[in-house]
Amino acid sequence: MNGKLYLVPTPIGNLEDMTFRAIRILKEADLILAEDTRTSAPMLKHFGISGKVFSHHQHNEHQSTQEIMKFLGEGKQIALISDAGTPAISDPGFYLVREALKNDFPVECLPGATAFVPALVNSGLPNDRFVFEGFLPVKKGRQTRYLSLKEEERTMIFYESPHRLLKTLEEMISHFGAERQTSVSRELTKLFEETVRGTLAEIKTYYETHPVKGEFVLIVGGK
């Protein structure tokens, strides 16, 4: 039997978002590759998944990928998961997929949870055309990225951490204008899920007086 790589989305918060198919694939896999085995352990235990779990993250993915190619060559069925959501979306996965395809191993991605889709759809901003930017560069290239997006007409999607949110909103006001329509979602699918809609200026004012906790998805209207 030929080896195969599966990309398996996992819930971004609410465990009820796990699909039946994802559970089956993870139970049947010879190996499960996890971004952080400690983070994934409670989720896997919840669904009764007890397969062999190995660490595969941005700091070891090149070395790890070479070992994975050997396992695929031996006919192993391998599943890749991230800490939450769909692998390779602002998480490790691209390099592994590219190497698997380069070596003629089949790759299959299951549909499932990802943060930016619900944030986009419930934003109220146009979603027929959009551009996913993920996390902006922390330092080098950050201003260049803003300048390249200044004339963007499509709705833009960004991920941001809580300790940089206010700084990012301030920068966006500077580059896109205070009146640019925006929607910010945090803690999606979790108990304290929240979406705040308005102009960049209004949202910045809101988060100056409200808790800045959780992971954020920013949906920014195009020019």
C-alpha positions as CSV (number, residue, x, y, z in Angstrom):
1,M,0.0,0.0,0.0
2,N,1.4,3.4,-0.9
3,G,2.0,6.0,1.8
4,K,-0.3,9.0,1.9
5,L,-0.3,12.3,3.7
6,Y,-3.5,13.7,5.1
7,L,-4.0,17.3,6.3
8,V,-6.6,17.2,9.0
9,P,-8.2,20.4,10.4
10,T,-8.9,20.4,14.1
11,P,-11.3,22.6,16.1
12,I,-10.2,26.2,16.8
13,G,-12.0,26.2,20.1
14,N,-15.3,24.3,20.2
15,L,-14.7,20.5,20.0
16,E,-18.1,20.0,18.4
17,D,-16.6,21.3,15.2
18,M,-14.5,18.2,14.7
19,T,-15.8,16.1,11.7
20,F,-16.5,12.4,11.8
21,R,-14.2,12.0,8.9
22,A,-11.3,13.7,10.7
23,I,-11.7,11.5,13.7
24,R,-11.7,8.4,11.5
25,I,-8.6,9.4,9.6
26,L,-6.7,10.2,12.8
27,K,-7.7,6.9,14.3
28,E,-6.6,5.0,11.2
29,A,-3.3,6.9,10.7
30,D,0.0,5.1,11.4
31,L,1.5,8.4,12.5
32,I,0.1,11.8,13.6
33,L,2.2,14.9,13.2
34,A,1.3,17.6,15.7
35,E,2.6,21.2,15.9
36,D,2.7,20.9,19.7
37,T,2.0,17.4,21.1
38,R,1.1,18.9,24.5
39,T,-1.6,21.1,23.0
40,S,-3.0,18.3,20.8
41,A,-3.0,15.6,23.6
42,P,-6.3,16.7,25.3
43,M,-8.1,17.0,22.0
44,L,-6.9,13.5,20.8
45,K,-7.8,12.0,24.1
46,H,-11.3,13.5,24.0
47,F,-12.0,11.7,20.7
48,G,-10.4,8.4,21.8
49,I,-7.4,8.8,19.4
50,S,-4.4,7.0,20.7
51,G,-2.1,6.7,17.6
52,K,1.6,7.5,17.6
53,V,2.1,11.3,17.8
54,F,5.2,13.1,16.7
55,S,6.2,16.7,16.9
56,H,6.3,18.7,13.6
57,H,6.7,22.4,13.9
58,Q,8.4,25.4,12.3
59,H,11.7,24.8,14.1
60,N,12.2,21.1,13.1
61,E,10.1,20.8,9.9
62,H,13.0,20.5,7.5
63,Q,14.7,17.7,9.5
64,S,11.3,16.1,10.4
65,T,10.2,16.1,6.7
66,Q,13.1,13.9,5.6
67,E,12.1,11.3,8.2
68,I,8.4,11.6,7.1
69,M,9.4,10.9,3.5
70,K,11.0,7.6,4.6
71,F,7.8,6.7,6.4
72,L,5.7,7.5,3.4
73,G,8.1,5.4,1.3
74,E,7.3,2.5,3.7
75,G,3.6,2.8,3.0
76,K,2.7,4.7,6.2
77,Q,-0.5,6.7,6.4
78,I,0.4,10.0,8.0
79,A,-1.9,12.7,9.3
80,L,-0.7,16.3,9.9
81,I,-2.6,18.5,12.4
82,S,-1.8,22.0,13.8
83,D,-2.6,23.3,17.2
84,A,-6.0,24.5,15.9
85,G,-7.6,24.9,12.5
86,T,-6.3,23.8,9.1
87,P,-2.6,22.9,8.8
88,A,-0.4,25.2,6.6
89,I,-2.7,28.2,7.2
90,S,-0.3,30.4,9.1
91,D,1.1,27.2,10.5
92,P,3.7,24.6,9.4
93,G,2.6,22.4,6.5
94,F,3.6,23.9,3.2
95,Y,7.1,22.5,3.1
96,L,5.9,19.0,4.0
97,V,3.2,19.1,1.3
98,R,5.6,20.3,-1.3
99,E,8.2,17.6,-0.5
100,A,5.5,14.9,-0.5
101,L,4.2,15.9,-3.9
102,K,7.8,16.2,-5.2
103,N,8.3,12.6,-4.2
104,D,5.1,11.5,-5.8
105,F,3.2,10.7,-2.6
106,P,-0.5,11.5,-2.6
107,V,-1.7,14.3,-0.4
108,E,-5.3,14.9,0.7
109,C,-6.7,17.8,2.7
110,L,-9.9,17.4,4.6
111,P,-12.3,20.3,4.8
112,G,-12.8,21.7,8.3
113,A,-12.2,24.4,10.8
114,T,-10.2,27.6,10.1
115,A,-10.5,31.0,11.8
116,F,-10.7,33.4,8.9
117,V,-13.7,31.9,7.1
118,P,-16.3,32.6,9.8
119,A,-14.6,35.9,10.6
120,L,-15.0,37.0,7.0
121,V,-18.5,35.7,6.4
122,N,-19.9,37.4,9.6
123,S,-18.0,40.6,9.1
124,G,-20.6,42.2,6.8
125,L,-17.9,43.2,4.4
126,P,-17.7,42.1,0.8
127,N,-16.5,38.5,0.6
128,D,-16.9,37.7,-3.1
129,R,-13.2,38.7,-3.5
130,F,-10.7,38.8,-0.7
131,V,-7.0,38.5,0.1
132,F,-5.6,36.6,3.0
133,E,-2.5,38.2,4.5
134,G,-2.2,36.2,7.8
135,F,0.3,37.7,10.3
136,L,2.1,40.8,9.1
137,P,5.9,40.7,9.4
138,V,6.8,41.7,13.0
139,K,9.6,44.1,12.0
140,K,11.4,43.8,8.6
141,G,9.1,44.2,5.7
142,R,6.1,45.4,7.8
143,Q,5.9,48.9,6.3
144,T,6.5,47.5,2.8
145,R,3.6,45.2,3.2
146,Y,1.3,48.1,4.3
147,L,2.4,50.1,1.3
148,S,1.7,47.2,-1.0
149,L,-1.8,46.9,0.4
150,K,-2.7,50.6,0.4
151,E,-4.4,50.4,-3.0
152,E,-5.9,47.0,-2.5
153,E,-9.6,46.9,-3.5
154,R,-10.4,43.5,-2.1
155,T,-11.4,42.8,1.5
156,M,-8.2,42.0,3.5
157,I,-7.8,39.4,6.2
158,F,-5.2,39.5,8.9
159,Y,-4.3,37.5,12.0
160,E,-3.0,39.3,15.0
161,S,-1.9,38.5,18.6
162,P,-3.4,40.4,21.6
163,H,-0.2,42.2,22.6
164,R,0.2,43.8,19.1
165,L,-3.5,44.5,18.3
166,L,-3.6,48.2,19.3
167,K,-0.3,48.9,17.6
168,T,-1.6,47.2,14.4
169,L,-4.9,49.2,14.5
170,E,-2.9,52.4,14.9
171,E,-0.7,51.5,11.9
172,M,-3.8,50.6,9.8
173,I,-5.4,53.9,10.6
174,S,-2.2,55.6,9.4
175,H,-2.0,53.6,6.1
176,F,-5.7,52.9,5.3
177,G,-7.5,55.9,7.0
178,A,-9.4,56.1,10.2
179,E,-12.8,55.6,8.4
180,R,-11.9,52.3,6.8
181,Q,-14.7,49.8,7.6
182,T,-13.4,46.8,9.7
183,S,-14.5,43.8,11.6
184,V,-12.5,42.2,14.4
185,S,-13.3,38.8,15.7
186,R,-11.6,37.1,18.7
187,E,-12.0,33.8,20.5
188,L,-14.0,32.3,17.6
189,T,-16.2,29.3,18.5
190,K,-15.1,29.7,22.2
191,L,-17.2,30.8,25.2
192,F,-16.2,34.5,25.0
193,E,-16.4,34.8,21.2
194,E,-16.8,38.4,20.1
195,T,-17.0,40.4,16.9
196,V,-16.7,44.2,16.9
197,R,-17.6,46.1,13.7
198,G,-17.1,49.7,12.7
199,T,-14.3,52.0,11.5
200,L,-10.7,51.4,12.3
201,A,-10.9,54.4,14.7
202,E,-14.0,53.1,16.4
203,I,-12.5,49.7,16.9
204,K,-9.3,51.1,18.3
205,T,-11.2,53.2,20.8
206,Y,-13.2,50.1,21.8
207,Y,-10.2,48.0,22.5
208,E,-8.5,50.8,24.5
209,T,-11.2,50.3,27.1
210,H,-12.0,46.6,26.8
211,P,-10.0,43.4,27.4
212,V,-7.5,42.5,24.6
213,K,-7.4,38.7,25.1
214,G,-7.4,35.8,22.7
215,E,-6.4,35.4,19.1
216,F,-7.7,38.0,16.6
217,V,-8.9,38.0,13.0
218,L,-9.1,41.4,11.4
219,I,-11.3,41.9,8.3
220,V,-10.5,45.2,6.7
221,G,-12.5,46.6,3.8
222,G,-10.7,47.3,0.5
223,K,-10.1,50.8,-0.8
